[in-house]
Amino acid sequence: MSEVLTREEYAAIAGELHYPGGAFIDGHFVPGASGDTFASVNPATGDVLAQVALCEPADVDHAARKARETFASGVWAKMHPAERKQTLIRLCKLIQRNRHELAVLESLDSGKPIHDCATIDIPETINTLSWHAEAIDKLYDQVAPTGDDALALVVREPIGVVASVLPWNFPLMMLAWKIGPALAAGNSVIVKPAEQTSLSTLRVAELALEAGLPAGVFNVVTGPGDVTGEAVGLHPDIDMVSFTGSTATGRRFLRYAADSNLKRVVLECGGKNPCIVLDDAEKLDVVADHVAEAVFWNMGENCSSNSRLIVHRDIKDALLERIAQRTRDWRTGDPLDPANSLGAIVDRDQYDKVLGYIASGRDEGARLVAGGEAIEDGDGLFIEPTIFDDVNADMRIAREEIFGPVLSIITVDSVEQAISVANDTDYGLTASVFTANVRRAHNAAKAIRAGTVTVNCFGEGDITTPFGGFKLSGFGGRDNSIHAHDQYTELKTIWLDLGDDTQRDPLD
């Protein structure tokens, strides 16, 4: 496990932080062309951490122009694969060296518990970048089967200028998921972090330059989605956008692509994920641990959160009792205190949205089992881990993505009904099945329409497995695994005629 410091040590680091405020373009921090800024706010206290450049279309154009010039120069795209690998590995070492600073920066900016930042987010960021770096000089292209008179090469080339549009729930991890394969392939990147959580991305861009990435390869434009994000989506010289966030915003990027240069778009757009617990599930204490982890981890601000518990009637009461007990273990409070498992909701809009869903659950007749209240702590945005029982599939809390620490329990009487309820959603990102019968597990996993199905555990796989969804949860590609490299490259066929024209077969 990664090193965890004390609350006092983290507070001391926070007191010494330097907050980057400008956009990062062509190797420099620069103010926005208009001079406008927006506040980056600590959701646990309401304090303003920094004023960040509000990038408008002129700034996005500047970043795209520099990224294109750098790509065309070949300084990164045509660098020897082994040298690109070593550069990214140096970046990983710098992130490791600055891990405590980055963990605190991430926690302050997003409200995430420092324990998770230190033991999950930072190590996974490093692992993702190093994994894709190591793949650079181990990926081979192909030779197609032809006759002796021709040689057909199928090769991959970097797309060019790639934009990565990030969510606010896992700023560093999602940054690594996007830029790892994009940079490994030789692209120049423009990162647009969520306006709520820009600071850690800006710091990593600074470290990337120190690691040896040429100026113009890694650029960051900051600002709100309806200004900066739209400018990215519509820019005619950005070749691809990889986006993680809401379905509504994902739809906008498809429209932006249609209205501009038909840039490639890859979307990961959240989910309303089911956790099915069948009547033969074993070790209910372990099941309860997984259920609580799935819905409460990261304050429920997780696209793979199993926010729908679909449980067989015969074991529902026994399991619910155990889950309710687990809520006491999810201590909520100051994100810089490693003893706390839950931190603050990322901003006021999301806080109000989650509380609105809790009110909706009450109004529609669901039975509140645990939590359900805001936690008053100055200007901090804290919400108790919340459980609703007696939920039916038509309630809003059963159908809409809440992105908060709210569990909805739906009772079923058969595996067939469980599968039907699980698939009765517009989403299809992840799912979990708990059963002692391997045949049941396998058949359920095949029947559930989701990109990742875990059996007898909650999870997303790991860096070696593709992550993405069906239906409204995904479009155009996958994050993670070797498959992620494909979406950041173009396939090219090179056909070499090796035959002697004077010796051609007359039937050719």
C-alpha positions in Angstrom: 0.0 0.0 0.0 1.2 3.5 -0.7 2.5 5.7 2.0 -0.2 7.7 3.9 0.8 10.7 6.0 -0.9 12.2 9.0 -3.6 14.9 8.9 -1.0 17.4 10.2 1.5 16.5 7.5 -1.1 16.9 4.7 -2.2 20.2 6.2 1.4 21.4 6.1 1.7 20.5 2.5 -1.5 22.3 1.7 -0.1 25.4 3.3 2.9 25.4 1.0 1.1 24.7 -2.3 1.6 26.8 -5.3 -1.5 26.9 -7.4 -1.1 27.1 -11.2 -3.6 29.6 -12.6 -2.9 30.0 -16.3 -3.6 27.6 -19.2 -0.6 25.5 -20.3 0.1 26.0 -24.0 3.4 25.3 -25.9 5.3 24.6 -22.7 4.2 27.8 -20.8 1.6 28.9 -18.4 -0.3 31.7 -20.1 -3.3 33.8 -19.2 -6.5 33.6 -21.3 -6.6 36.0 -24.2 -9.5 37.8 -22.6 -7.9 38.0 -19.2 -11.0 36.4 -17.6 -10.7 33.8 -14.9 -12.9 31.6 -12.8 -12.6 30.4 -9.2 -11.4 26.9 -8.2 -13.1 26.3 -4.9 -12.4 23.8 -2.2 -15.8 22.1 -1.7 -14.9 21.0 1.9 -14.6 24.6 3.1 -15.9 27.0 0.4 -12.5 28.6 0.2 -11.2 29.8 -3.2 -8.0 28.0 -4.0 -7.0 29.8 -7.2 -8.2 31.9 -10.0 -7.8 29.9 -13.2 -7.7 31.2 -16.8 -11.0 31.0 -18.6 -10.1 29.9 -22.1 -12.2 31.0 -25.0 -12.2 30.0 -28.7 -9.1 32.2 -29.3 -7.2 30.2 -26.6 -8.3 26.9 -27.9 -7.2 28.0 -31.4 -3.8 28.9 -30.0 -3.5 25.5 -28.3 -4.6 23.7 -31.5 -2.2 25.6 -33.6 0.8 24.9 -31.4 -0.2 21.2 -31.1 -0.5 20.9 -34.8 2.8 22.6 -35.4 4.5 20.3 -32.9 2.9 17.2 -34.4 3.9 18.2 -38.0 7.5 18.8 -36.9 7.8 15.1 -35.9 9.6 16.0 -32.7 7.3 13.7 -30.7 5.3 11.8 -33.4 8.5 10.6 -35.2 10.6 10.1 -32.1 12.0 6.6 -31.7 9.4 4.5 -29.8 11.9 3.6 -27.2 12.7 7.3 -26.6 9.0 8.1 -26.2 8.7 5.3 -23.7 11.6 6.6 -21.6 10.1 10.1 -21.6 6.8 8.9 -20.3 8.6 6.7 -17.7 10.4 9.8 -16.5 7.0 11.5 -16.1 5.9 8.6 -14.0 9.0 9.0 -11.8 8.3 12.7 -11.4 4.7 12.0 -10.4 5.9 9.5 -7.8 8.4 12.0 -6.5 5.7 14.7 -6.2 3.0 12.2 -5.1 2.2 13.9 -1.7 1.8 17.3 -3.3 -0.4 15.9 -6.1 -2.6 14.0 -3.6 -3.2 17.1 -1.6 -3.9 19.2 -4.7 -6.4 16.6 -5.9 -8.1 16.4 -2.5 -8.4 20.1 -2.0 -9.7 20.7 -5.5 -12.2 17.9 -5.7 -13.2 17.1 -2.1 -11.9 13.5 -2.5 -10.6 11.8 0.7 -6.8 12.1 0.9 -6.5 8.4 1.8 -8.1 7.5 -1.6 -5.9 10.1 -3.4 -2.8 8.7 -1.9 -3.5 5.0 -2.1 -5.6 4.7 -5.2 -5.6 7.7 -7.5 -1.9 8.5 -7.6 -0.7 4.9 -7.8 -3.2 4.1 -10.5 -2.2 7.2 -12.5 1.4 6.1 -12.4 0.5 2.5 -13.3 -1.6 3.6 -16.2 1.0 5.9 -17.7 3.8 3.4 -17.2 1.7 0.5 -18.7 1.0 2.4 -21.9 4.6 3.6 -22.0 5.9 0.1 -21.9 3.5 -0.9 -24.7 5.0 1.7 -27.1 7.9 -0.5 -28.3 6.0 -3.8 -28.1 3.1 -3.1 -30.5 3.7 -4.6 -34.0 1.9 -3.7 -37.2 0.9 -6.4 -39.7 1.7 -7.8 -43.1 -1.3 -9.0 -45.0 -1.3 -12.3 -46.8 -0.7 -11.7 -50.5 0.9 -13.4 -53.4 4.6 -13.1 -54.2 4.1 -10.2 -56.5 3.0 -7.8 -53.8 3.7 -6.8 -50.2 0.8 -5.3 -48.2 1.6 -3.5 -44.9 -1.1 -2.6 -42.4 0.4 0.1 -40.2 -0.9 2.4 -37.4 -0.1 6.1 -37.4 -1.0 8.7 -34.8 -4.2 10.6 -35.5 -2.6 14.0 -35.0 -4.1 16.4 -32.5 -6.2 14.7 -29.8 -8.4 16.5 -27.3 -9.1 14.8 -23.9 -12.1 16.2 -22.1 -12.1 15.1 -18.5 -14.7 14.6 -15.7 -14.3 16.0 -12.2 -14.7 12.8 -10.2 -11.2 11.2 -11.0 -9.2 14.1 -12.4 -5.8 12.4 -12.4 -6.8 8.9 -13.1 -9.0 10.0 -16.1 -6.1 12.2 -17.3 -3.9 9.1 -17.4 -6.6 6.9 -19.1 -6.7 9.5 -21.9 -3.2 10.8 -22.4 -1.4 7.4 -21.7 -2.4 5.8 -25.0 -2.7 9.1 -26.9 0.9 10.1 -26.1 2.2 6.6 -26.5 0.9 6.6 -30.1 2.7 9.9 -30.9 -0.1 12.4 -30.9 -0.1 15.9 -29.6 -2.8 16.4 -26.9 -5.0 19.2 -25.7 -6.5 18.4 -22.3 -9.7 20.2 -21.2 -10.1 19.3 -17.5 -13.4 19.9 -15.7 -13.7 23.5 -14.5 -14.2 22.2 -10.9 -10.9 20.3 -11.0 -8.2 21.9 -13.2 -5.3 22.2 -10.8 -3.8 18.7 -10.8 -3.9 18.5 -14.6 -2.0 21.7 -14.8 0.6 20.5 -12.4 1.1 17.2 -14.4 1.5 19.2 -17.6 4.3 21.1 -15.9 5.9 17.8 -14.8 5.6 16.5 -18.3 7.7 19.3 -19.7 10.3 18.6 -17.0 10.3 15.0 -18.0 11.2 15.9 -21.5 8.0 16.0 -23.5 8.6 18.7 -26.2 6.7 21.9 -25.8 3.4 21.8 -27.7 2.9 18.0 -27.1 0.9 18.4 -23.9 -1.4 21.5 -23.7 -4.1 22.3 -21.2 -7.0 24.6 -21.8 -9.2 25.5 -18.8 -12.8 26.7 -18.5 -16.4 25.8 -18.5 -17.9 23.2 -20.9 -20.2 25.7 -22.6 -17.3 27.9 -23.6 -14.0 26.0 -23.6 -15.5 22.6 -24.2 -17.6 23.8 -27.1 -14.6 25.5 -28.7 -12.7 22.2 -28.5 -15.5 20.2 -30.0 -16.0 22.6 -32.9 -12.3 23.3 -33.7 -11.6 22.2 -37.3 -7.9 21.3 -36.5 -8.6 18.9 -33.7 -8.7 15.4 -35.1 -10.3 13.5 -32.2 -12.0 14.1 -28.9 -12.0 11.5 -26.1 -14.7 12.5 -23.6 -15.8 11.1 -20.2 -18.8 12.8 -18.5 -22.6 13.1 -18.8 -24.7 11.7 -21.6 -26.1 15.1 -22.4 -22.6 16.6 -22.9 -21.5 13.5 -24.9 -24.4 14.2 -27.3 -23.1 17.7 -27.7 -19.7 16.4 -28.8 -21.2 14.3 -31.5 -23.1 17.4 -32.8 -19.9 19.4 -32.6 -18.1 16.8 -34.7 -20.9 16.8 -37.3 -20.9 20.6 -37.4 -17.1 20.9 -37.9 -14.6 18.4 -39.3 -16.2 15.1 -38.5 -13.5 14.5 -35.9 -13.5 11.1 -34.3 -15.3 11.0 -31.0 -15.0 8.5 -28.2 -17.6 8.8 -25.3 -17.8 7.3 -21.9 -21.1 8.6 -20.5 -21.8 7.1 -17.1 -24.3 4.5 -16.0 -27.1 3.3 -13.7 -25.3 0.1 -12.8 -27.0 -2.9 -11.2 -25.7 -5.2 -8.5 -27.6 -8.5 -8.6 -27.5 -10.7 -5.4 -29.2 -14.0 -6.0 -30.7 -16.3 -3.3 -27.7 -18.6 -3.2 -25.1 -15.9 -2.7 -22.5 -16.9 0.0 -20.7 -14.9 2.7 -23.2 -12.1 3.0 -20.8 -10.1 5.1 -18.4 -10.0 2.2 -21.3 -9.2 -0.2 -22.3 -6.3 2.0 -18.7 -4.9 1.9 -18.7 -5.0 -1.9 -22.2 -3.4 -2.1 -21.2 -0.5 0.3 -17.9 0.0 -1.5 -19.6 0.1 -4.9 -22.1 2.8 -4.0 -20.3 4.9 -1.4 -16.7 5.0 -2.7 -15.7 8.5 -3.9 -19.0 9.8 -2.4 -20.8 7.8 -5.1 -19.3 10.2 -7.7 -18.3 7.2 -9.9 -19.7 6.2 -13.3 -19.4 2.5 -12.4 -21.2 2.9 -9.0 -23.6 0.0 -8.4 -26.4 2.3 -7.3 -29.1 -0.2 -7.9 -29.1 -3.3 -5.6 -31.3 -5.9 -7.1 -31.6 -8.6 -4.5 -33.6 -11.8 -4.1 -36.4 -11.6 -1.6 -35.2 -14.6 0.4 -32.0 -12.9 1.5 -32.9 -9.2 1.2 -33.5 -8.6 4.9 -30.3 -10.3 6.0 -28.2 -8.5 3.5 -29.8 -5.1 4.1 -29.1 -5.4 7.8 -25.4 -5.9 7.0 -25.2 -3.1 4.5 -26.9 -0.7 6.9 -24.3 -1.6 9.5 -21.5 -0.8 7.0 -22.7 2.8 6.6 -21.3 3.5 10.1 -17.8 2.6 8.8 -18.0 5.3 6.0 -17.0 8.2 8.1 -17.6 11.5 6.4 -15.6 14.7 7.0 -12.5 16.7 6.3 -10.9 15.2 3.1 -7.4 15.9 4.4 -8.0 13.6 7.4 -6.9 10.1 6.4 -9.4 8.6 8.9 -12.3 9.8 6.7 -13.7 7.5 4.0 -16.0 10.1 2.5 -15.2 13.7 1.6 -17.2 16.6 0.1 -19.4 16.6 -2.9 -17.6 18.4 -5.7 -19.6 21.6 -6.0 -22.9 23.2 -5.0 -24.7 22.2 -8.1 -23.9 18.5 -7.6 -24.7 18.8 -3.9 -28.1 20.2 -4.6 -28.8 17.6 -7.3 -28.0 14.7 -4.9 -30.2 16.2 -2.1 -32.9 16.6 -4.7 -32.8 12.9 -5.6 -33.0 12.0 -1.9 -36.1 14.2 -1.6 -37.5 12.5 -4.7 -37.0 9.1 -3.2 -38.9 10.1 -0.1 -41.7 11.7 -2.1 -42.1 8.7 -4.4 -42.6 6.3 -1.4 -39.2 4.6 -1.0 -38.3 3.7 2.6 -35.3 5.5 4.0 -33.1 3.0 5.8 -30.0 5.1 6.5 -28.7 8.6 6.0 -30.6 11.0 3.9 -29.3 14.2 5.3 -26.8 16.9 4.6 -24.0 17.2 7.1 -23.7 20.8 8.4 -20.0 21.7 8.5 -19.5 25.4 7.8 -19.6 25.9 4.0 -18.6 22.3 3.3 -20.7 20.2 1.0 -21.1 16.9 2.8 -24.0 14.3 2.5 -24.6 11.2 4.6 -24.3 7.8 2.9 -27.9 7.0 2.1 -29.9 3.8 1.6 -33.5 3.5 0.3 -35.5 0.2 0.4 -38.8 -0.6 -1.2 -37.7 1.0 -4.5 -39.6 0.2 -7.7 -38.1 0.4 -11.1 -40.2 3.4 -12.1 -38.8 5.8 -9.4 -36.3 8.5 -10.4 -33.8 7.1 -8.0 -33.9 3.8 -9.8 -33.7 5.2 -13.3 -31.5 8.3 -13.3 -27.8 8.6 -12.5 -27.5 10.3 -9.1 -23.7 10.5 -8.8 -23.9 10.6 -5.1 -23.8 8.2 -2.1 -27.3 6.9 -2.6 -28.3 3.2 -2.8 -31.6 2.0 -4.2 -32.8 -1.5 -3.3 -35.1 -3.4 -5.6 -36.5 -6.7 -4.5 -37.0 -9.6 -7.0 -38.2 -13.2 -6.8 -36.1 -14.9 -9.6 -32.9 -14.7 -11.6 -35.0 -14.0 -14.7 -36.7 -11.0 -13.0 -33.3 -9.8 -11.7 -31.9 -9.8 -15.3 -35.0 -8.1 -16.6 -34.7 -5.3 -14.0 -31.0 -5.0 -14.5 -31.4 -4.4 -18.3 -34.3 -2.0 -17.9 -32.2 1.1 -18.2 -30.9 3.4 -20.9 -27.3 2.7 -19.6 -25.0 -0.2 -19.9 -21.6 0.5 -18.3 -21.0 -2.0 -15.5 -22.8 -4.6 -13.4 -22.1 -7.2 -10.7 -23.6 -10.6 -10.0 -23.3 -12.5 -6.7 -24.1 -16.2 -6.8 -22.5 -19.5 -5.7 -23.5 -21.2 -9.0 -20.9 -20.8 -11.8 -23.5 -21.6 -14.5 -25.9 -19.0 -13.1 -23.0 -16.5 -12.9 -21.9 -17.1 -16.5 -25.4 -17.0 -17.9 -26.2 -13.8 -16.0 -23.0 -12.2 -17.2 -23.8 -13.0 -20.8 -27.4 -11.8 -20.4 -26.6 -8.4 -18.8 -26.1 -5.6 -21.4 -23.1 -3.9 -19.9 -19.5 -3.4 -20.9 -18.0 -4.9 -17.8 -19.7 -7.5 -15.6 -18.0 -8.6 -12.4 -18.9 -11.9 -10.5 -18.8 -12.0 -6.7 -17.0 -8.7 -6.5 -17.3 -5.0 -7.4 -14.8 -3.6 -9.8 -13.9 -2.3 -13.2 -11.3 -4.8 -14.2 -7.8 -3.3 -14.4 -5.5 -1.6 -16.9 -5.3 -4.8 -19.0 -9.1 -4.9 -19.7 -11.1 -2.5 -21.8 -13.5 -0.1 -20.0 -16.6 1.3 -21.6 -20.3 0.6 -22.0 -23.3 -0.2 -24.1 -26.2 2.0 -25.0 -26.0 5.5 -23.5 -22.9 4.6 -21.5 -20.5 4.6 -24.4 -19.7 5.3 -28.0 -16.8 4.9 -30.4 -14.2 3.1 -28.3 -12.8 2.0 -24.9 -10.4 3.2 -22.3 -7.7 1.0 -20.9 -6.1 -2.1 -22.3 -4.3 -2.5 -25.6 -7.6 -1.7 -27.3 -7.3 1.9 -26.2 -4.2 2.4 -28.4 -6.3 1.6 -31.5 -8.6 4.6 -31.1 -5.7 7.1 -31.1 -4.3 5.8 -34.3 -5.3 5.7 -38.0 -4.9 2.4 -39.9 -3.1 2.7 -43.2 -2.5 0.2 -45.9 0.7 0.4 -47.9 0.6 -1.8 -51.0 3.9 -2.5 -52.8 3.7 -4.0 -56.3 6.7 -6.4 -56.5 5.8 -8.0 -59.8 7.5 -7.6 -63.2 4.9 -5.9 -65.4 6.3 -7.8 -68.5 5.7 -11.1 -66.7 2.1 -10.6 -65.6 -0.3 -13.4 -65.8 -2.7 -12.6 -68.7 -5.6 -13.4 -66.4 -4.7 -10.5 -64.0 
